Amino acid sequence: MTISLGIRVLAPFALAYFMSLFFRSVNAVIAPDLVGEFRLSAAELGLLTSAYFLTFALFQIPLGILLDRFGARRVQAAMVATAAAGGVLFAFGQDLMTLAIARGLVGLGFCGGLMSAYKQIADWFPKHRLPLINGLFLGLGSLGAVLATVPAQAGVDAVGWRGLMLIGAGLTAIAALSLIAIVPERPPGDIPPAGLRQQLRELFLVVYRDPLFWRVAPMTMLGFASGSAIQTLWAGPWLRDVAGFDRPAVAEQLLVMALALSFGSMFGGVIAEYLRRFGIGVLTVAASASVLFMLAQLGIVLEWIAASAFLWALFGASFNVVTLCYSALSQHFPPAYAGRANAGLNVLSTGTAFALQYAIGAIINLWPRGAEGGYDPDAYAWAFGLVLAAQTAALAWFLAYRPRGKG
């Protein structure tokens, strides 16, 4: 494949994923504006933000079927246009219900941000290159989370949170148009799968009965869900209420975490590609990242404030590397199953992210708010500690379970 074709194949998907990370993460910055204007409790803030993950999760199985049948280009273009519409509605929302519906539309529109790219990569690139290319794609697209930190705070200061949402919706519309105008159709000779009934049958009888799938699923879904639920919302309030940062300092720390997320994702793919030459598999890299991720959370739960900048950077650098398990599934299953295999795992991951983001808010809400409106540090410790315990159990399952056969 030539460099120019590679850019045409992936660049518009990268822009769409970039914007999905922006919208996924931006509530960590605008949360004080939303809480102040709409008088939201912690549970309501968690529910509003997690609406993104709810619709994201609910459409994963239909998404996988559509990707395998119609290809990534057309499916992703339609979905991203939906996200742009949701961004506009969010900008004009006047009550919690409207905001939640709009946030849900954004999540629905971006539900294919990563899965469509993985399908595109699986269709166009050799299998042995998938961890490297997936990692590089993750890293570049994850820079969208950087936009949702200090630049987003500057945008709020300049045009308000509603103006910031309108700018994000406009960039998302550009991403949708670029998918139609630039990306080529499926590779020559690519054969669409069978009909809908057969596709569903294969999803449940092939993908969901595969031993490797169920070995990696708990570790992947708890790693992704925990990182996403905290990084995209609760990290900001923790930095304010526990570490004592003011709003500009919170945005700066979120910027560091977002940069670490991007570089960690890219570096994870590079490491996986290098270690492959020595017979070390991608799942070993993902499990090692999971350990680092949990160590960072342990320090955060124990309130090591002096080390918080390092801990949150390690948090960002490690959690997305766990998603290298998706490339392991793409390597494990035939190309015709790639979309459904990844979407089948993603429905579990994003569904868990929805549950955790809301649950953390509900747990924090059990403690009374402080005189200045902040949340109790003990509430964060309990909420984050329970999330960490679940991840520990998932990693133990991955290490203990040894499926027979391929993988």
C-alpha positions as CSV (number, residue, x, y, z in Angstrom):
1,M,0.0,0.0,0.0
2,T,1.3,3.5,-0.9
3,I,1.5,6.3,1.7
4,S,-1.1,8.3,-0.1
5,L,-3.6,5.4,-0.1
6,G,-2.9,4.8,3.5
7,I,-3.7,8.4,4.3
8,R,-6.9,8.2,2.3
9,V,-7.9,4.9,4.0
10,L,-7.3,6.1,7.6
11,A,-7.1,9.9,8.0
12,P,-10.8,10.7,8.0
13,F,-11.4,7.8,10.5
14,A,-8.7,9.4,12.7
15,L,-10.4,12.8,12.5
16,A,-13.7,11.2,13.5
17,Y,-12.1,9.3,16.4
18,F,-10.3,12.5,17.4
19,M,-13.7,14.2,17.7
20,S,-15.2,11.3,19.6
21,L,-12.5,11.6,22.2
22,F,-13.1,15.3,22.5
23,F,-16.8,14.9,23.1
24,R,-16.3,11.9,25.4
25,S,-13.8,13.8,27.6
26,V,-15.0,17.4,27.5
27,N,-17.5,17.1,30.4
28,A,-14.5,16.8,32.8
29,V,-13.8,20.5,31.9
30,I,-17.4,21.8,31.6
31,A,-18.8,19.9,34.5
32,P,-18.7,23.0,36.8
33,D,-20.7,25.0,34.2
34,L,-23.3,22.2,33.9
35,V,-23.6,21.7,37.7
36,G,-23.9,25.4,38.3
37,E,-26.4,26.2,35.5
38,F,-28.6,23.1,35.9
39,R,-28.1,22.4,39.6
40,L,-27.0,18.8,39.1
41,S,-26.2,16.3,41.8
42,A,-23.2,14.0,41.4
43,A,-25.6,11.2,40.4
44,E,-27.2,13.4,37.8
45,L,-23.9,14.6,36.4
46,G,-22.7,10.9,36.2
47,L,-25.9,9.9,34.4
48,L,-25.8,12.8,32.0
49,T,-22.2,12.2,31.0
50,S,-22.6,8.4,30.9
51,A,-25.6,8.7,28.4
52,Y,-22.8,8.8,25.8
53,F,-21.7,5.3,26.8
54,L,-25.3,4.0,27.0
55,T,-26.3,4.6,23.4
56,F,-22.7,3.8,22.4
57,A,-23.1,0.3,23.9
58,L,-26.6,-0.4,22.7
59,F,-25.7,0.0,19.0
60,Q,-22.5,-2.0,19.1
61,I,-24.0,-5.3,17.8
62,P,-26.0,-3.7,15.0
63,L,-22.8,-1.7,14.2
64,G,-20.7,-4.8,13.9
65,I,-23.2,-6.4,11.5
66,L,-23.4,-3.2,9.4
67,L,-19.6,-2.9,9.3
68,D,-19.1,-6.5,8.1
69,R,-21.9,-6.1,5.5
70,F,-21.5,-2.6,4.1
71,G,-18.0,-1.6,5.0
72,A,-16.6,1.0,7.3
73,R,-16.8,4.0,5.0
74,R,-20.5,4.4,4.5
75,V,-21.5,3.2,7.9
76,Q,-19.1,5.6,9.7
77,A,-20.1,8.6,7.6
78,A,-23.7,8.2,8.5
79,M,-22.9,7.7,12.2
80,V,-20.6,10.7,12.5
81,A,-23.2,12.9,10.9
82,T,-25.6,11.8,13.7
83,A,-22.9,12.8,16.3
84,A,-22.7,16.3,14.8
85,A,-26.5,16.7,15.1
86,G,-26.2,15.6,18.8
87,G,-23.5,18.2,19.4
88,V,-25.8,21.0,18.1
89,L,-28.7,19.8,20.2
90,F,-26.5,19.7,23.3
91,A,-25.3,23.3,22.6
92,F,-28.9,24.5,22.7
93,G,-30.2,22.3,25.5
94,Q,-32.2,24.0,28.3
95,D,-32.8,21.2,30.7
96,L,-31.3,17.9,31.9
97,M,-33.5,15.7,29.7
98,T,-32.5,17.5,26.5
99,L,-28.9,17.4,27.4
100,A,-29.1,13.7,28.1
101,I,-30.8,13.0,24.8
102,A,-28.2,15.1,23.0
103,R,-25.4,13.4,24.8
104,G,-26.9,10.1,23.8
105,L,-27.1,11.1,20.2
106,V,-23.4,12.0,20.3
107,G,-22.6,8.7,21.8
108,L,-24.6,6.9,19.2
109,G,-22.9,8.8,16.4
110,F,-19.5,8.0,17.7
111,C,-20.1,4.4,18.6
112,G,-18.2,3.3,15.5
113,G,-15.3,5.7,16.0
114,L,-12.9,2.9,17.0
115,M,-14.7,-0.2,15.7
116,S,-15.0,1.2,12.2
117,A,-11.3,2.1,12.1
118,Y,-10.4,-1.4,13.3
119,K,-12.6,-2.9,10.6
120,Q,-11.0,-0.6,8.0
121,I,-7.5,-1.6,9.2
122,A,-8.4,-5.3,9.2
123,D,-9.7,-5.0,5.7
124,W,-6.7,-3.1,4.3
125,F,-3.6,-4.1,6.2
126,P,-1.7,-7.4,6.9
127,K,-2.7,-9.3,10.1
128,H,0.7,-9.2,11.7
129,R,0.7,-5.4,11.5
130,L,-2.6,-4.9,13.2
131,P,-1.3,-4.3,16.8
132,L,1.1,-1.6,15.5
133,I,-1.4,0.2,13.2
134,N,-4.2,-0.1,15.8
135,G,-1.9,1.4,18.4
136,L,-0.7,4.3,16.2
137,F,-4.3,5.0,15.3
138,L,-5.4,5.0,18.9
139,G,-2.5,7.4,19.8
140,L,-3.3,9.9,17.1
141,G,-7.0,9.8,17.6
142,S,-6.6,10.1,21.4
143,L,-5.2,13.5,20.9
144,G,-8.9,14.5,20.8
145,A,-8.8,14.2,24.6
146,V,-6.0,16.8,24.6
147,L,-8.4,19.2,22.9
148,A,-10.9,18.6,25.7
149,T,-8.5,20.0,28.4
150,V,-6.7,23.4,28.3
151,P,-7.9,24.3,24.8
152,A,-11.5,23.5,25.8
153,Q,-11.1,25.6,28.9
154,A,-9.9,28.5,26.7
155,G,-12.9,27.9,24.5
156,V,-15.2,28.1,27.4
157,D,-13.6,31.3,28.6
158,A,-13.9,32.8,25.1
159,V,-17.3,31.6,23.8
160,G,-18.9,29.7,26.7
161,W,-19.6,26.0,26.9
162,R,-22.4,26.2,24.4
163,G,-20.2,27.9,21.8
164,L,-17.6,25.2,22.4
165,M,-20.1,22.5,21.7
166,L,-21.1,24.2,18.4
167,I,-17.5,24.4,17.3
168,G,-17.1,20.7,18.1
169,A,-20.3,19.9,16.1
170,G,-18.9,21.8,13.1
171,L,-15.6,19.9,13.2
172,T,-17.6,16.6,13.5
173,A,-19.6,17.5,10.4
174,I,-16.3,18.1,8.5
175,A,-15.2,14.6,9.6
176,A,-18.4,13.1,8.2
177,L,-18.0,14.8,4.9
178,S,-14.3,13.7,4.6
179,L,-15.3,10.1,5.1
180,I,-17.6,10.3,2.0
181,A,-15.2,12.4,-0.1
182,I,-11.8,10.9,0.6
183,V,-12.1,7.2,1.8
184,P,-12.0,4.5,-0.9
185,E,-14.5,1.7,-0.9
186,R,-13.6,-1.8,0.3
187,P,-10.4,-3.4,-1.1
188,P,-10.8,-5.1,-4.5
189,G,-12.1,-8.7,-4.1
190,D,-13.6,-8.2,-0.6
191,I,-16.7,-10.3,-0.3
192,P,-19.6,-9.1,2.0
193,P,-20.8,-11.7,4.5
194,A,-24.1,-13.6,4.4
195,G,-27.5,-12.3,5.3
196,L,-28.6,-10.7,8.6
197,R,-29.8,-14.0,10.2
198,Q,-26.6,-15.8,9.4
199,Q,-24.5,-12.8,10.7
200,L,-26.4,-12.9,14.0
201,R,-26.0,-16.6,14.2
202,E,-22.3,-16.4,13.6
203,L,-21.9,-13.6,16.2
204,F,-23.5,-15.7,19.0
205,L,-22.3,-19.2,17.9
206,V,-18.8,-18.3,16.8
207,V,-17.7,-15.0,18.4
208,Y,-19.5,-15.3,21.8
209,R,-18.6,-19.0,22.2
210,D,-15.0,-18.5,21.5
211,P,-12.7,-19.3,24.5
212,L,-10.2,-16.6,23.7
213,F,-12.9,-14.0,23.6
214,W,-14.0,-14.8,27.1
215,R,-10.5,-14.9,28.4
216,V,-9.8,-11.3,27.4
217,A,-13.3,-9.8,27.7
218,P,-13.3,-9.1,31.5
219,M,-9.8,-7.5,31.6
220,T,-10.6,-5.5,28.5
221,M,-14.0,-4.2,29.5
222,L,-13.0,-3.4,33.1
223,G,-9.8,-1.7,31.9
224,F,-11.4,0.4,29.2
225,A,-14.6,1.1,31.3
226,S,-12.7,2.2,34.4
227,G,-10.3,4.4,32.5
228,S,-13.0,6.0,30.3
229,A,-15.5,6.5,33.2
230,I,-12.9,8.3,35.3
231,Q,-10.8,10.1,32.7
232,T,-13.8,11.6,30.9
233,L,-15.5,12.9,34.0
234,W,-14.4,12.1,37.6
235,A,-10.7,12.9,37.3
236,G,-11.5,16.6,37.1
237,P,-13.6,16.7,40.3
238,W,-11.1,14.6,42.1
239,L,-8.3,17.0,41.2
240,R,-10.5,19.8,42.5
241,D,-11.9,18.2,45.7
242,V,-9.1,15.9,46.8
243,A,-5.9,17.5,45.4
244,G,-7.2,21.0,45.9
245,F,-6.4,22.3,42.3
246,D,-8.1,25.4,41.0
247,R,-9.9,25.2,37.6
248,P,-6.9,26.2,35.4
249,A,-4.7,23.7,37.2
250,V,-7.3,21.0,36.8
251,A,-7.4,21.7,33.0
252,E,-3.6,21.5,32.9
253,Q,-3.5,18.2,34.7
254,L,-6.1,16.8,32.4
255,L,-4.0,18.0,29.5
256,V,-1.0,16.0,30.8
257,M,-3.2,12.9,31.3
258,A,-4.6,13.3,27.7
259,L,-1.1,13.6,26.2
260,A,-0.1,10.5,28.2
261,L,-3.2,8.7,26.9
262,S,-2.1,9.5,23.3
263,F,1.6,8.6,23.7
264,G,0.8,5.5,25.7
265,S,-1.6,4.2,23.0
266,M,1.0,4.7,20.3
267,F,3.9,3.4,22.4
268,G,1.8,0.3,23.3
269,G,1.4,-0.6,19.6
270,V,5.1,0.0,19.0
271,I,6.1,-2.2,21.9
272,A,3.7,-5.0,20.8
273,E,5.2,-4.9,17.3
274,Y,8.8,-5.0,18.7
275,L,8.1,-7.9,21.2
276,R,6.3,-9.9,18.5
277,R,9.7,-10.6,17.0
278,F,10.7,-12.4,20.2
279,G,7.5,-14.4,20.4
280,I,5.9,-12.3,23.0
281,G,2.2,-11.8,22.2
282,V,0.0,-8.8,22.2
283,L,-2.0,-10.1,25.2
284,T,1.1,-10.0,27.4
285,V,1.6,-6.4,26.6
286,A,-2.1,-5.6,27.4
287,A,-1.9,-7.5,30.7
288,S,1.2,-5.7,31.7
289,A,-0.4,-2.3,30.9
290,S,-3.4,-3.4,33.1
291,V,-1.0,-3.9,36.0
292,L,0.5,-0.4,35.6
293,F,-3.0,1.0,35.3
294,M,-4.1,-0.5,38.6
295,L,-1.0,0.6,40.4
296,A,-1.7,4.2,39.3
297,Q,-5.3,3.8,40.7
298,L,-4.0,2.4,43.9
299,G,-2.0,5.6,44.5
300,I,-5.0,7.7,43.7
301,V,-7.2,5.8,46.0
302,L,-4.7,6.2,48.8
303,E,-4.6,9.9,48.1
304,W,-0.9,10.3,47.3
305,I,-1.4,13.9,46.5
306,A,2.3,14.8,46.2
307,A,2.6,12.1,43.4
308,S,-0.8,12.9,41.8
309,A,0.6,14.4,38.7
310,F,2.7,11.3,38.0
311,L,-0.1,9.0,39.0
312,W,-2.7,10.6,36.6
313,A,-0.1,10.6,33.8
314,L,0.5,6.9,34.4
315,F,-3.3,6.4,34.5
316,G,-3.6,8.0,31.1
317,A,-0.6,6.2,29.5
318,S,-1.6,2.7,30.5
319,F,-5.4,2.2,30.4
320,N,-5.9,2.5,26.6
321,V,-3.1,0.0,26.0
322,V,-5.4,-2.7,27.4
323,T,-7.5,-2.3,24.3
324,L,-4.7,-4.0,22.3
325,C,-6.9,-7.0,23.0
326,Y,-9.1,-5.8,20.1
327,S,-6.2,-6.4,17.7
328,A,-5.7,-9.8,19.2
329,L,-9.3,-10.7,18.3
330,S,-8.9,-9.2,14.8
331,Q,-5.9,-11.6,14.4
332,H,-7.7,-14.5,15.9
333,F,-10.9,-14.3,13.8
334,P,-11.2,-14.4,10.0
335,P,-11.6,-11.0,8.3
336,A,-15.4,-11.5,7.7
337,Y,-15.9,-11.7,11.5
338,A,-13.6,-8.7,12.4
339,G,-16.4,-6.1,12.8
340,R,-18.6,-8.4,14.9
341,A,-15.8,-9.7,17.1
342,N,-14.6,-6.2,18.0
343,A,-18.1,-4.8,18.3
344,G,-19.1,-7.8,20.4
345,L,-16.4,-7.0,22.9
346,N,-17.1,-3.2,22.6
347,V,-20.7,-3.6,23.7
348,L,-19.5,-5.1,26.9
349,S,-16.7,-2.5,27.4
350,T,-18.9,0.6,26.7
351,G,-21.9,-0.8,28.6
352,T,-19.6,-1.3,31.6
353,A,-18.3,2.3,31.1
354,F,-21.9,3.6,31.3
355,A,-22.6,1.6,34.4
356,L,-19.3,2.6,36.2
357,Q,-19.6,6.3,35.3
358,Y,-23.1,6.5,36.7
359,A,-22.3,4.2,39.7
360,I,-19.3,6.3,40.7
361,G,-21.5,9.4,40.8
362,A,-24.2,7.5,42.8
363,I,-21.6,6.3,45.4
364,I,-20.1,9.8,45.7
365,N,-23.6,11.1,46.2
366,L,-23.9,9.1,49.4
367,W,-21.6,11.5,51.2
368,P,-22.8,15.1,51.9
369,R,-21.3,17.9,49.8
370,G,-18.9,20.3,51.4
371,A,-19.6,23.9,52.2
372,E,-18.1,25.1,48.9
373,G,-20.0,22.5,46.9
374,G,-17.3,20.0,46.4
375,Y,-17.5,16.2,47.1
376,D,-16.1,14.3,50.1
377,P,-12.6,12.9,49.5
378,D,-13.7,9.7,51.3
379,A,-16.4,9.3,48.7
380,Y,-13.9,9.2,45.8
381,A,-11.7,6.7,47.7
382,W,-14.6,4.3,48.1
383,A,-15.9,4.7,44.6
384,F,-12.5,4.4,42.9
385,G,-11.5,1.6,45.3
386,L,-14.5,-0.5,44.3
387,V,-13.7,0.0,40.6
388,L,-10.1,-1.1,41.3
389,A,-11.3,-4.2,43.1
390,A,-13.3,-5.2,40.0
391,Q,-10.3,-4.8,37.7
392,T,-8.2,-6.9,40.0
393,A,-10.7,-9.7,39.8
394,A,-10.8,-9.4,36.0
395,L,-7.0,-9.6,35.7
396,A,-6.9,-12.6,37.9
397,W,-9.4,-14.3,35.6
398,F,-7.2,-13.5,32.6
399,L,-4.2,-15.0,34.2
400,A,-6.0,-18.1,35.5
401,Y,-8.1,-19.0,32.5
402,R,-6.3,-21.0,29.8
403,P,-8.6,-21.8,26.9
404,R,-7.7,-24.7,24.7
405,G,-7.1,-24.3,21.0
406,K,-6.1,-21.2,19.0
407,G,-5.3,-18.1,21.0
